[in-house]
């Protein structure tokens, strides 16, 4: 007697595959704890040990709070260590694979699409890399997938109030994890428009209101906490920092150090003297001033950022000089990326997925993409939204698989017919 039905067993095997690959990567890579990861770790560790919420620089609201908030209960139960963080990442990976299977089946009506998407995700190198680090992308991804599933249910009119509340909670959680979730509400807005079209305006408006209230419910405690800690209710003070790095005379559209900008001189002293909020206000004002003074250049830079967002992560000569193995792996990453984009486009162009569902998915992708025109681009910034393209690629692959099965069945039927005809002729000749 088996504990899982056949469909469940396939999903469980895919989850197991993803976990095995990531555990192997963790053992091989042994990533150092540094930069953003060290900040997240310090925030969660400090809260458990001393009841203090601060990063490695003593800031309270600079780094997004969502990912370290998730780590807090695990640190409280099992102690603060990188191993605990990586175990949490593995749990989030398992959840992501399960959500991909659900989403693929939801879009196509067949589990094949979800299984294929989950298989691609299990072997997708950027996700494997993120799982080996203290990185918020591990949490952003399942939140985005869950929000997408809720939005699809809203668009179909399936318990829209309930799913609007779920979507709002997930959106609020996503905003705590990172500001890149801000325009994901576009997907829910499109879903509400479909609900309006299919049902009635009143239900769509009530669902939209519930979505907003649910998001506020999640955000309110953190906004209150930042009011107490830094004197102003903010999601993060990092947004102004990123805005300035992406909009100043030295900006390139990609990450640059604050030291390379006009405000770089005396940065640490000024930051400490002004405090988080006033320093963020200074950065935001400087960015807006530059955009106002150079609107054409700022517009061109924003367009360039939108292009950089989809740029393949090409290894250069320095990468090969540093490590031929790592650079070669990067080439595999490029092949995977091209494969995903190609079949995702086929998924959007195909007829397997309903038009309403396609528009919701497209709005989610577009919202996540467009917000990045405001700041700067690092390749990993697109990682959380890539699973949506992976599931669209899975839908295209599943459609191809179905056509292959149909052709094979048709040929098999043809051979069976010819065989029966031949047998009948032979029997007739024997009787004569």
Secondary structure, DSSP 8 states (H G I E B T S, - for coil): --SS-HHHHHHHHHHHHHHHHHHHHHHHH-----HHHHHHHHHHHHHHHHS----TTS-SSSS-SHHHHHHHHHHHHH-S-HHHHHHHHHHHHHHHHHHHHHHHHHHHSSHHHHHHHHHHHHH-HHHHHHHTS--THHHHHHHHHHHHHHHHHHHTTSSHHHHHHHHHHHHHHHHHH-GGGGGGHHHHHHHHHHHHHHS-HHHHHHHHHHHHHHHHHHHHHHHHHHHHHHSS--S-SHHHHHHHHHSSTT--SB---GGGSTT-TTHHHHHHHH-HHHHHHHHHHHHHHHHHHTHHHHHHHHHHHHHHHT------HHHHHH-HHHHHHHHHHHHHHHHHHHHHHHHHHSSSS-HHHHHHHHHHHHHHHHGGGSS-B-GGGGHHHHHHHHHHHHHHHHHHHHHHHHHHHHHHHHHHHHHHHHHHHHHHHHH-
